[in-house]
Amino acid sequence: MKEKLENLIKTFIKEYSESHNTNSSWKKPLIAYADASDDDFLKLKKIVSPTHALPNDFLSTAKTVVTYFIPFNDNIVKSNINKRHSSKEWSIAYIETNKLIFDLNTFIKAELEKLGFNSNIIPATHNFDTKKLISDWSHRHAAVIAGLGTFGINNMLITDKGCCGRVGSFITDMKIEPTKKKETENCLYKSLNVCRKCVDKCVNNALKIDSFDRHKCYEMCLINDKFHSDLGLVDVCGKCLVGVPCSTKNPTNI
């Protein structure tokens, strides 16, 4: 069943650009699994927010949390390196990948139902408190629990294919063996005390070595939204993700 599920996910993403006539394209996704009853999910109520949901809040019969990372193609990554505002390509990729994640989760839900299993649909973004800027379901934290990657000092997920892409997740009552969690840090600064390029890349002084001002970060995202007002809602930035050692790979893999 695991192999069938992964083939469904990978094929859907591979064919999405052509079937939906998108401007963006993506590399092969990474997929990882967590036990829905893993105690680390309960810890997120302290780490993230007291209101952070548990898997069985979405699906009472939850057994597995499926997480995946969809990497952007290199042209999208390179487009966002220069200038203060996010590039048009990066902004469009943000919109189109959010739609891809929603469509993928909708597709998987229907396919799993054919096999006698249930799952849920969680949007890629905009499921957060607009004042606290904290989500009640963090795809990135779920991905860390599933072993998909670890956090950089920019609070972004660093996978074996880097951090330039989008993270999605869904919950199912299909039982899948959990992926082994990462035992070491993928961030060069956290693992070797070298590199702080993501901090240097921040264009709105929101990111420091030992602190992160999420309101200043989101302020820049809203500036980009106004700058790209013709595209729809693009509250995105991504400058701390591009032109750094972890953009498209795990820099600690030697």
Buried (B, 14 or more C-beta within 10 A) or exposed (E): EBEEBBEBBBEBBBEBBEEEEBEBBBBEBBBBBBBBBBEBBEEBEEEBBEEBBBBBBBBEEBBBBBBBBBBBBEEBBBBBBEEEBBBBBBBBBBBBBBBBBBBBBEBBBEBBEEEEBBBBBBBBBEEBEEEEEBBBBBBBBBBBBBBBBBBBBBEBBBBBBBBBBBBBBBBBBBEBEBBEBBEEBBBBBBBEEEBBBBBEBBBBEBBEEEEBBBEEBBEBBEBBBEBBEEBEBBBBBBBBBBBBBBBBBBBBEE
